[in-house]
C-alpha cells in the first residue's frame, strides 16, 4: 500500500495575504501604541514652535525632520522591538514556524505593518509641522518625505531587530531599548542644537537619528540638496546593512 502524498504547500500569495491580514488585525487592536508614538514628535513640534527655538535647531525644516525621526525611532525601537521580543518569549514564532508559511514571510509581514505605521506617523507630523510653521508643501514634497520615511524607518527597524537578536529576554529588550532611545534622542537634541559643542554636534550629525533627520530636512527643501545629504543617504544604507545583517542572523539561528 503506497503512502499518501504530502499535501502541496499553499501559494505564497495566500500565505503572505493571511499573515498580513492577521498582523493588520493586531495593528487595529493596538491603535494606542500608534498614538503613543505620535506624542513625542508632536511634543517636539509644539515646544520648538517659537522663533528662538526654531533658530537653535537650524530652522523649521530641521525641526520637522527631527520630529519625524524621533517618531520613527520610538515606534521602531521601543514599539516594534519589544513586541517581537514578547512574541518570541510567548512562543508565537515557534507556533508560526510549524505552519506552511516560510520563515522569511513571517518577518516580512511584521515589517510591512510597522512600515505602514511609520508612514502614518510621518504624514501626521508633516501636516501638523507645516501648519505650525506656516509652510506650503507640494504633493511632490509629501511623496519624497514618505519615501525617506521608508528609508528612515528601515534604519530604526534594523536597529530594533538587531537589539532583539542580541538581547534574549523581553524584559532586557525593554530596558535596553529605552536606554538606547533616550540616548539617541538626547544626542540628537543637544548635539544638533550645538549645546554640547562642535565635537558632539559632529558626532550627532552622523548618528542614525542625525542622518535620518538631515535627510528629511533636505527633501523638504530639495533645492538645498548637497554632497553631505548624499553622504547621509549612504550612511543610512550602511546602517541598514550592518544592523539588518545582525537581525537576519538571529532569525536564522532562532529558526533552527
Secondary structure as the mmCIF struct_conf table of DSSP 4:
data_model
#
loop_
_struct_conf.conf_type_id
_struct_conf.id
_struct_conf.beg_label_comp_id
_struct_conf.beg_label_asym_id
_struct_conf.beg_label_seq_id
_struct_conf.end_label_comp_id
_struct_conf.end_label_asym_id
_struct_conf.end_label_seq_id
HELX_LH_PP_P HELX_LH_PP_P1 UNK A 2 UNK A 11
HELX_RH_AL_P HELX_RH_AL_P1 UNK A 12 UNK A 29
TURN_TY1_P TURN_TY1_P1 UNK A 30 UNK A 30
HELX_RH_AL_P HELX_RH_AL_P2 UNK A 31 UNK A 47
TURN_TY1_P TURN_TY1_P2 UNK A 48 UNK A 48
BEND BEND1 UNK A 50 UNK A 50
HELX_RH_AL_P HELX_RH_AL_P3 UNK A 51 UNK A 56
TURN_TY1_P TURN_TY1_P3 UNK A 57 UNK A 58
BEND BEND2 UNK A 59 UNK A 59
HELX_RH_AL_P HELX_RH_AL_P4 UNK A 60 UNK A 73
HELX_RH_PI_P HELX_RH_PI_P1 UNK A 74 UNK A 80
HELX_RH_AL_P HELX_RH_AL_P5 UNK A 81 UNK A 89
TURN_TY1_P TURN_TY1_P4 UNK A 90 UNK A 91
HELX_RH_AL_P HELX_RH_AL_P6 UNK A 92 UNK A 97
TURN_TY1_P TURN_TY1_P5 UNK A 98 UNK A 98
BEND BEND3 UNK A 99 UNK A 101
HELX_RH_AL_P HELX_RH_AL_P7 UNK A 103 UNK A 132
TURN_TY1_P TURN_TY1_P6 UNK A 133 UNK A 134
HELX_RH_AL_P HELX_RH_AL_P8 UNK A 139 UNK A 166
BEND BEND4 UNK A 169 UNK A 169
HELX_RH_AL_P HELX_RH_AL_P9 UNK A 170 UNK A 193
TURN_TY1_P TURN_TY1_P7 UNK A 194 UNK A 196
HELX_RH_AL_P HELX_RH_AL_P10 UNK A 198 UNK A 205
TURN_TY1_P TURN_TY1_P8 UNK A 206 UNK A 206
BEND BEND5 UNK A 207 UNK A 207
HELX_RH_AL_P HELX_RH_AL_P11 UNK A 208 UNK A 220
TURN_TY1_P TURN_TY1_P9 UNK A 221 UNK A 221
HELX_RH_3T_P HELX_RH_3T_P1 UNK A 222 UNK A 224
HELX_RH_AL_P HELX_RH_AL_P12 UNK A 227 UNK A 254
TURN_TY1_P TURN_TY1_P10 UNK A 255 UNK A 255
#
